[in-house]
Amino acid sequence: MNTIQQSMNSAVAAFQRGDFENARAIAQRVHRDQPRNMQVLQFLGIAQCKAGNPREGLASLQRALRSNPQDSALRLNAAQAALDAGLPAEAEELCRPIASQPQALQVLALAAKARGDVELAATRLEELTRTNPRDGRLLNNYGNALLECGEAERAIEVLATAGSLIPDEAGVWLNLGRALTLAKRFDDAEAVFSRAIATAPQDAQTNFELGQSLYRHGRAAEALIRFSAAARAGRQDAQTLVLIGLCYAALDQKTEAERAYKTALAVEPDSVRAMLALAILYEQGNRLTDLEELEALARRNAPPSDDRAYIEALTLRRRGNLREALDLALASHPATLDTSIRAQFIGQVADQLGEVDLAFASFSEMNEAMAAQPDALRFDGTEQSTVISGRTAAISAPWFAGWNDVEYHDGLPSPAFLTGFLRSGTTLLDTILMGHPDTEVREEEAMVSVLEETGGPIAQLGTLDAEAVSRMRAGYFDEVSRGGTLPDGKLLIDKYPLATLRASYIHRAFPDARFIFALRHPCDVVLSCWMQNFKVTRAMASFLTLENAARMYALTMEHWMRAREVMPLSVHTVRYEDLVQDLEGTMRPLLDFLGLDWTDDVLDHQRTAANRGYIRTPSYAQVTERIYTRSKGRWEAYRPYLEPILPILEPWIERFGYEPL
C-alpha cells in the first residue's frame, strides 16, 4: 500500500469517527501532492464542509465537478455545500441538470425555502412525499415548510405522521409543537414539547421552545427551569437571557430579573429587547434616574427602532411630556413588546390627556389581546362570579349561630385587614399607613389565602374546633414570617383588596380583627379594573370585559355586606373621594379606629412611596405623585361606554351613598 493510500485511509478513519478537522487536514496534504486526483479533491470538499467550512468545500467540489460533470452524487454534494454556505441560488443551479432525481428535488425544496419561497418549497416537498410516504425525515421537512406557509392544520397532520415514523427525533416533535402553537392548541403543544424534552433532555432549542410554551401559559416558574437549561446547554444569547429575566419578573423576583437583563446587555450591548425589558422594570420600580440613563444608553448603542422609541415614550411620560409620549407610542410598534402592554400605555396616556375615545379603544385592544393569550383561553370570565355566588349562599344567620366556641392561647395580636375591591385606593391608603412608625404593612401576600387553605370549605367553618382554628392562626403567622420578621409592638396591617371574600375566614381566626374597608365609586372601580393589564387568573379574567367586571364587583359587595350582616365585624370605611380631598380629616378617624397615635408622617406619602421601592400593584406610578383628584369621577367621561353596565352597578351606587344615576 502506497503512502497516498495510507494517508487517505487515515483521513477516512478520522472522518468516520467524526474528527472532520483532522480528516480535512490529511486530505489537504494529500491534495497538495496529488492536485489532479479528483477523488481526493471530492473527499477534501466533503471534509471541508463537515469541518464547518462549506464555502471552501463548495470550491473544492466545483473543481472536481468540472472534471466529471455527469457525476450526480458529486453534483448533489456540491449543491448541499452551496446550501450550507448560504447560497441557495447556486444550489438550485447545480441541481437543475438532475432535477428529476428525488435527492435533487429535496435540495431544490430546501433552496427555495432558504430564498424565502416557502410555498415553492412546500410544493416540491409534497411531490417528494407522494413517492416516499414513509420517509419520516422528508415528512418532517414538508411539515416544517407547511408551517412556514402558515398552514398549521396540514402541518400538524404531516408532522404527526413523521413523529410516528421517527419517534426518537426530537426535531420532529419540536416542529409539531410549533405547529400546534400556531393553531392555538396550546395544551397539546406543551405536551408535544415535553415529549421532545424526553427525547433530547439536554437539547438547548428543545428546552427553549418548551420554556416559551410554558411562559405563554403563565407558568413562569416552570418556564424558568427550561430557559435556564437552554442557557446551560449553550443558548446564552440575549433573547434567552431576557426571557429568563421576564420569568423572574413574573415571579416578583425583580433583583434577579434585573441581573438577567443586564447579563443580556453584556452579551449583546445593542440588544434593544434587553433594554426595553429593563426600561419597563425601571419604570415600574419608579427608578426614573436609571430609566433616563438607560434611554441615553439606548440612543448610543442601539440604532433607531420602534423598541427604542418606546423606551423614549416611557421616559417622556414620566417627565410629564404626555403629548410627545403618546405620539411616539402611536408611531411605534415594538416587535418584542406584548401588544397588551403597548395598548395599555397608549390608553393610560390618552386618558391623562382627556382623549376618551382613543383611550377606550386602546384599553379594548389591550383586553382583546389579553383574552387571546393561552392562559386566558381557559376562562370565560364568569368563573369567579360563580364561586362568589356559592360562597355567599353558604353564609346565613343560622350558619353563624352554629359556630363552635373556641379558645386559643398563642398570645399573638390580631392584624388589621385593609380590604375593599381592586382599584379602590388600597395602594394609596397602605402607602400612607406605611408612614406611621407603629405599623407593619404587608401588601398582597399569601396570608389570607393560607387561612382559607387551612380552614377548609366555608360552609364548615363553624364546625372547626380550637385545634383547627389554632392551625389557621399558626399558618397565617408562618406565612407572615416568610415575608420577614414582624417587629415587636407594631400593628400588622394586611392589605389584600379581595379579602372581602374571605371575611368569614378572617373572623374565624381573628374574631377581634379590625377591617379597613376602602370604598370608591363603583363605576370608577369597575372602569379602572377593566383598564388594568392584570395577570390572567380565574379571578382576573373577570376584568377582560366590562360586563363581567361589573358582575364580579356587585357579587363581591353582596358577599361583603352579607358577611357584615351575619357576623359582628369591626369595620371602618375610608371613602377614596374623601381621602384625596381631605387627607388629614380622613386619616385621623382611621388612626383612632386602629388605636394608633396621630403623626404628621402619614401626610407625607410621597416620601414613604419613594422609600418603599418597588410597588407590585398597578398604582405604582400614581402613589409617588402628590395626591390627585383626576381619577375622582373619571367614569363620567366614559359614561356612554358604561351605559350597558350601569343597571348592574346602580344598586351599589345608591347603597354606598353616591349620587343616584
ZAMARGU-4260 file (C-alpha; in steps of 0.2 Angstrom, whole numbers, plus 5000, padded with zeros to 4 digits):
<rodrens>
0) 5000/5000/5000 | 5007/5017/4995 | 5009/5032/5006 | 4995/5041/4997 | 4983/5027/5000
5) 4988/5025/5018 | 4985/5044/5021 | 4968/5043/5013 | 4964/5028/5024 | 4969/5038/5039
10) 4958/5053/5033 | 4943/5041/5030 | 4945/5034/5048 | 4946/5051/5055 | 4930/5056/5045
15) 4921/5040/5051 | 4924/5044/5069 | 4918/5062/5067 | 4935/5070/5068 | 4932/5080/5052
20) 4945/5093/5055 | 4959/5080/5056 | 4951/5072/5040 | 4952/5088/5031 | 4970/5092/5036
25) 4976/5075/5030 | 4966/5076/5014 | 4973/5094/5011 | 4991/5087/5012 | 4987/5073/5000
30) 4979/5086/4988 | 4994/5096/4988 | 5004/5081/4982 | 4990/5075/4970 | 4982/5090/4964
35) 4974/5081/4949 | 4967/5067/4959 | 4948/5071/4958 | 4943/5058/4971 | 4955/5066/4984
40) 4948/5083/4979 | 4930/5077/4981 | 4934/5069/4998 | 4943/5086/5003 | 4927/5096/4998
45) 4916/5085/5009 | 4928/5085/5024 | 4929/5104/5022 | 4910/5106/5023 | 4909/5094/5038
50) 4923/5104/5047 | 4912/5119/5046 | 4919/5127/5030 | 4906/5125/5017 | 4912/5139/5006
55) 4929/5130/5005 | 4921/5114/5002 | 4910/5121/4988 | 4925/5127/4979 | 4934/5110/4980
60) 4918/5101/4975 | 4915/5113/4960 | 4933/5110/4954 | 4930/5091/4955 | 4913/5093/4946
65) 4921/5102/4931 | 4931/5086/4928 | 4916/5075/4929 | 4900/5085/4926 | 4890/5069/4924
70) 4893/5063/4942 | 4876/5066/4950 | 4882/5061/4968 | 4896/5074/4966 | 4884/5087/4960
75) 4872/5084/4974 | 4886/5086/4987 | 4891/5102/4979 | 4873/5108/4979 | 4872/5104/4998
80) 4888/5113/5001 | 4881/5128/4992 | 4865/5127/5003 | 4876/5126/5019 | 4886/5141/5013
85) 4870/5151/5012 | 4870/5151/4993 | 4853/5144/4988 | 4853/5151/4970 | 4869/5142/4967
90) 4862/5126/4974 | 4847/5127/4963 | 4859/5130/4948 | 4869/5114/4952 | 4853/5103/4954
95) 4845/5109/4938 | 4853/5095/4927 | 4847/5082/4939 | 4831/5090/4945 | 4821/5074/4942
100) 4830/5064/4955 | 4822/5064/4972 | 4838/5069/4981 | 4840/5084/4970 | 4821/5089/4972
105) 4824/5089/4991 | 4839/5100/4989 | 4829/5111/4977 | 4815/5112/4990 | 4827/5117/5004
110) 4835/5130/4992 | 4818/5138/4989 | 4814/5139/5007 | 4831/5147/5010 | 4827/5160/4997
115) 4811/5163/5007 | 4799/5155/4994 | 4791/5143/5006 | 4776/5140/4995 | 4788/5133/4981
120) 4797/5123/4995 | 4781/5115/5001 | 4776/5111/4983 | 4792/5102/4979 | 4792/5093/4996
125) 4774/5087/4993 | 4779/5080/4976 | 4793/5070/4985 | 4781/5063/4999 | 4770/5056/4986
130) 4783/5044/4981 | 4791/5042/4998 | 4776/5042/5011 | 4786/5033/5024 | 4801/5044/5024
135) 4800/5052/5041 | 4813/5065/5039 | 4806/5070/5022 | 4789/5072/5030 | 4797/5082/5044
140) 4804/5094/5031 | 4787/5095/5022 | 4778/5098/5038 | 4790/5112/5043 | 4788/5120/5026
145) 4769/5120/5028 | 4771/5128/5045 | 4781/5142/5037 | 4767/5144/5025 | 4755/5146/5039
150) 4746/5130/5035 | 4745/5124/5053 | 4732/5111/5052 | 4741/5102/5037 | 4757/5104/5045
155) 4751/5095/5061 | 4744/5081/5051 | 4761/5078/5042 | 4772/5081/5057 | 4761/5069/5067
160) 4764/5056/5054 | 4783/5060/5054 | 4783/5058/5073 | 4776/5040/5072 | 4789/5035/5059
165) 4804/5043/5068 | 4798/5044/5086 | 4816/5047/5093 | 4819/5063/5083 | 4817/5077/5094
170) 4816/5089/5080 | 4800/5082/5073 | 4791/5085/5090 | 4799/5102/5091 | 4791/5106/5074
175) 4775/5098/5079 | 4774/5109/5094 | 4777/5124/5084 | 4763/5119/5073 | 4751/5116/5087
180) 4756/5133/5094 | 4752/5142/5078 | 4735/5133/5078 | 4732/5139/5096 | 4731/5122/5103
185) 4742/5127/5117 | 4739/5112/5129 | 4743/5100/5115 | 4759/5110/5110 | 4765/5109/5128
190) 4763/5090/5129 | 4772/5088/5112 | 4787/5100/5118 | 4788/5089/5134 | 4789/5074/5123
195) 4803/5082/5113 | 4812/5086/5130 | 4810/5067/5135 | 4819/5063/5118 | 4833/5076/5120
200) 4833/5082/5138 | 4849/5092/5135 | 4845/5100/5119 | 4846/5119/5120 | 4832/5123/5107
205) 4820/5110/5114 | 4822/5117/5131 | 4820/5134/5124 | 4804/5131/5115 | 4796/5121/5129
210) 4800/5136/5140 | 4791/5148/5128 | 4776/5137/5128 | 4776/5136/5147 | 4778/5155/5148
215) 4764/5158/5137 | 4753/5148/5149 | 4758/5159/5163 | 4769/5146/5171 | 4784/5156/5174
220) 4792/5145/5187 | 4792/5130/5175 | 4797/5141/5161 | 4812/5147/5170 | 4819/5130/5173
225) 4818/5127/5154 | 4826/5143/5149 | 4840/5140/5162 | 4843/5123/5155 | 4844/5130/5137
230) 4857/5143/5143 | 4867/5129/5151 | 4866/5119/5135 | 4874/5134/5125 | 4859/5146/5121
235) 4867/5161/5130 | 4860/5174/5118 | 4851/5190/5123 | 4834/5183/5119 | 4836/5168/5131
240) 4843/5179/5145 | 4829/5192/5143 | 4816/5178/5144 | 4824/5172/5160 | 4823/5189/5166
245) 4804/5190/5161 | 4801/5174/5171 | 4809/5181/5186 | 4799/5197/5184 | 4783/5187/5183
250) 4788/5179/5199 | 4791/5196/5208 | 4810/5192/5209 | 4815/5209/5202 | 4833/5209/5208
255) 4836/5193/5198 | 4826/5199/5183 | 4837/5215/5183 | 4853/5204/5183 | 4847/5194/5169
260) 4843/5209/5158 | 4860/5216/5162 | 4868/5200/5158 | 4859/5200/5141 | 4866/5218/5138
265) 4884/5212/5142 | 4882/5198/5129 | 4874/5209/5116 | 4877/5228/5121 | 4865/5233/5107
270) 4850/5222/5112 | 4836/5233/5112 | 4825/5219/5118 | 4835/5218/5134 | 4835/5237/5135
275) 4816/5238/5133 | 4813/5225/5147 | 4825/5234/5159 | 4816/5250/5155 | 4799/5243/5160
280) 4807/5236/5176 | 4814/5253/5180 | 4798/5262/5176 | 4788/5250/5187 | 4800/5252/5201
285) 4799/5271/5200 | 4818/5272/5196 | 4817/5287/5185 | 4835/5291/5185 | 4840/5274/5180
290) 4827/5275/5166 | 4834/5291/5159 | 4852/5284/5159 | 4845/5268/5150 | 4837/5279/5137
295) 4853/5288/5134 | 4862/5271/5133 | 4849/5265/5120 | 4852/5281/5110 | 4871/5277/5110
300) 4871/5259/5107 | 4855/5254/5098 | 4850/5260/5080 | 4833/5269/5079 | 4819/5257/5080
305) 4801/5255/5087 | 4808/5247/5103 | 4820/5261/5106 | 4806/5274/5103 | 4795/5265/5116
310) 4809/5267/5129 | 4809/5286/5125 | 4790/5286/5126 | 4791/5279/5144 | 4803/5292/5149
315) 4794/5306/5141 | 4778/5301/5150 | 4787/5301/5167 | 4794/5318/5163 | 4776/5324/5160
320) 4778/5326/5142 | 4762/5317/5138 | 4758/5323/5121 | 4775/5318/5114 | 4775/5302/5123
325) 4758/5297/5116 | 4763/5302/5098 | 4779/5292/5099 | 4770/5277/5106 | 4756/5278/5092
330) 4770/5279/5079 | 4780/5264/5086 | 4775/5245/5086 | 4789/5236/5095 | 4791/5219/5089
335) 4797/5212/5106 | 4783/5221/5116 | 4767/5212/5120 | 4753/5220/5111 | 4743/5222/5128
340) 4757/5232/5136 | 4758/5244/5122 | 4739/5246/5121 | 4738/5249/5139 | 4752/5263/5139
345) 4743/5272/5125 | 4726/5270/5134 | 4734/5277/5150 | 4742/5292/5142 | 4727/5296/5131
350) 4716/5295/5147 | 4728/5308/5156 | 4726/5319/5141 | 4707/5318/5141 | 4706/5309/5124
355) 4692/5297/5130 | 4688/5288/5113 | 4707/5284/5110 | 4709/5278/5127 | 4694/5267/5127
360) 4699/5260/5110 | 4716/5256/5117 | 4710/5248/5133 | 4698/5237/5122 | 4713/5232/5111
365) 4723/5228/5127 | 4709/5217/5134 | 4706/5208/5117 | 4725/5204/5117 | 4725/5198/5134
370) 4709/5187/5131 | 4718/5179/5116 | 4733/5173/5127 | 4734/5154/5131 | 4732/5157/5150
375) 4716/5167/5147 | 4708/5154/5135 | 4704/5143/5149 | 4692/5155/5156 | 4676/5164/5150
380) 4677/5177/5163 | 4662/5171/5173 | 4670/5158/5184 | 4675/5169/5199 | 4657/5176/5199
385) 4650/5158/5201 | 4662/5155/5215 | 4657/5171/5224 | 4639/5167/5222 | 4642/5150/5230
390) 4651/5157/5245 | 4638/5170/5248 | 4624/5157/5248 | 4634/5147/5262 | 4633/5162/5274
395) 4617/5165/5284 | 4612/5169/5302 | 4609/5151/5307 | 4626/5146/5299 | 4635/5158/5310
400) 4624/5154/5326 | 4630/5137/5324 | 4649/5141/5326 | 4658/5132/5339 | 4665/5142/5353
405) 4684/5141/5353 | 4699/5147/5363 | 4717/5149/5358 | 4732/5154/5368 | 4746/5159/5356
410) 4746/5177/5363 | 4748/5185/5346 | 4738/5201/5342 | 4726/5201/5328 | 4731/5210/5312
415) 4720/5224/5304 | 4714/5220/5286 | 4714/5233/5273 | 4701/5227/5260 | 4688/5233/5248
420) 4690/5229/5230 | 4704/5231/5217 | 4707/5249/5211 | 4698/5257/5227 | 4713/5266/5233
425) 4720/5252/5244 | 4738/5255/5237 | 4737/5274/5241 | 4730/5270/5258 | 4743/5257/5263
430) 4757/5268/5257 | 4750/5282/5269 | 4749/5269/5283 | 4767/5264/5280 | 4772/5281/5285
435) 4766/5278/5303 | 4781/5272/5314 | 4769/5259/5323 | 4763/5250/5308 | 4770/5235/5298
440) 4760/5235/5281 | 4761/5219/5271 | 4754/5221/5253 | 4745/5207/5244 | 4755/5192/5252
445) 4748/5175/5254 | 4742/5176/5272 | 4724/5177/5269 | 4725/5163/5256 | 4733/5152/5269
450) 4718/5155/5281 | 4706/5148/5268 | 4718/5133/5264 | 4719/5128/5282 | 4701/5132/5286
455) 4693/5122/5273 | 4676/5124/5264 | 4667/5140/5270 | 4651/5130/5275 | 4661/5120/5288
460) 4670/5135/5296 | 4658/5133/5311 | 4662/5115/5314 | 4681/5119/5317 | 4687/5116/5335
465) 4701/5125/5344 | 4715/5115/5337 | 4709/5118/5319 | 4707/5137/5322 | 4725/5137/5330
470) 4731/5129/5315 | 4724/5143/5304 | 4732/5156/5315 | 4749/5147/5315 | 4748/5145/5296
475) 4744/5163/5294 | 4759/5169/5305 | 4771/5156/5297 | 4767/5165/5281 | 4769/5182/5288
480) 4787/5176/5294 | 4791/5172/5276 | 4790/5190/5271 | 4801/5195/5286 | 4801/5196/5305
485) 4786/5205/5312 | 4793/5219/5323 | 4788/5219/5341 | 4775/5232/5346 | 4769/5236/5328
490) 4752/5234/5321 | 4752/5222/5307 | 4741/5228/5293 | 4737/5215/5279 | 4732/5224/5263
495) 4723/5212/5252 | 4709/5220/5242 | 4698/5204/5239 | 4700/5199/5257 | 4681/5205/5257
500) 4678/5187/5250 | 4687/5179/5265 | 4680/5189/5279 | 4672/5173/5286 | 4689/5165/5287
505) 4697/5181/5295 | 4683/5182/5308 | 4685/5163/5312 | 4704/5165/5315 | 4704/5183/5322
510) 4687/5187/5329 | 4693/5204/5335 | 4701/5209/5319 | 4698/5226/5313 | 4693/5229/5294
515) 4698/5245/5284 | 4685/5245/5270 | 4692/5255/5256 | 4677/5262/5246 | 4676/5271/5229
520) 4663/5275/5217 | 4658/5258/5209 | 4659/5265/5191 | 4676/5271/5194 | 4681/5255/5202
525) 4675/5244/5188 | 4681/5255/5174 | 4699/5256/5182 | 4699/5237/5184 | 4695/5235/5166
530) 4709/5247/5162 | 4722/5236/5170 | 4734/5223/5162 | 4732/5210/5176 | 4740/5193/5175
535) 4725/5182/5170 | 4719/5170/5183 | 4702/5164/5187 | 4698/5180/5196 | 4707/5192/5185
540) 4699/5185/5169 | 4683/5194/5175 | 4691/5211/5171 | 4693/5207/5152 | 4675/5213/5149
545) 4666/5227/5157 | 4650/5217/5160 | 4660/5203/5169 | 4669/5216/5179 | 4653/5224/5184
550) 4645/5207/5189 | 4660/5202/5199 | 4660/5219/5208 | 4642/5218/5213 | 4643/5200/5219
555) 4658/5204/5229 | 4649/5218/5238 | 4634/5207/5240 | 4645/5194/5249 | 4654/5208/5259
560) 4638/5215/5265 | 4630/5198/5269 | 4646/5194/5280 | 4644/5211/5289 | 4625/5207/5292
565) 4629/5190/5298 | 4645/5192/5308 | 4650/5206/5321 | 4664/5213/5310 | 4673/5228/5316
570) 4674/5239/5301 | 4679/5257/5297 | 4676/5263/5279 | 4688/5275/5270 | 4680/5283/5255
575) 4693/5286/5241 | 4684/5303/5237 | 4686/5309/5254 | 4704/5303/5256 | 4710/5313/5241
580) 4700/5328/5245 | 4704/5329/5264 | 4719/5318/5269 | 4721/5323/5287 | 4702/5324/5290
585) 4701/5306/5283 | 4716/5299/5292 | 4713/5305/5310 | 4697/5294/5312 | 4706/5279/5304
590) 4721/5280/5316 | 4709/5282/5331 | 4700/5266/5325 | 4716/5257/5323 | 4722/5263/5341
595) 4737/5272/5333 | 4743/5290/5339 | 4742/5304/5327 | 4758/5308/5317 | 4761/5320/5303
600) 4772/5307/5295 | 4756/5300/5287 | 4754/5316/5277 | 4770/5314/5268 | 4765/5298/5257
605) 4777/5303/5243 | 4792/5301/5254 | 4785/5285/5260 | 4782/5279/5242 | 4799/5284/5237
610) 4807/5274/5251 | 4797/5258/5249 | 4805/5255/5232 | 4796/5243/5220 | 4777/5243/5221
615) 4769/5227/5215 | 4751/5235/5211 | 4746/5244/5195 | 4746/5260/5206 | 4765/5261/5206
620) 4766/5277/5197 | 4751/5286/5205 | 4756/5284/5223 | 4773/5293/5220 | 4764/5308/5215
625) 4755/5321/5225 | 4738/5316/5230 | 4727/5320/5215 | 4709/5321/5211 | 4709/5317/5192
630) 4703/5299/5195 | 4689/5305/5206 | 4673/5304/5195 | 4683/5299/5180 | 4669/5287/5174
635) 4658/5301/5170 | 4669/5305/5154 | 4666/5287/5149 | 4648/5286/5153 | 4642/5282/5135
640) 4653/5267/5135 | 4647/5262/5153 | 4628/5263/5149 | 4626/5244/5147 | 4633/5240/5164
645) 4625/5254/5174 | 4610/5244/5179 | 4622/5231/5187 | 4630/5245/5197 | 4616/5256/5201
650) 4610/5247/5217 | 4628/5249/5225 | 4630/5267/5219 | 4614/5271/5229 | 4618/5259/5244
655) 4635/5267/5246 | 4628/5284/5246 | 4634/5291/5230 | 4623/5302/5219 | 4610/5292/5210
660) 4612/5290/5191
</rodrens>
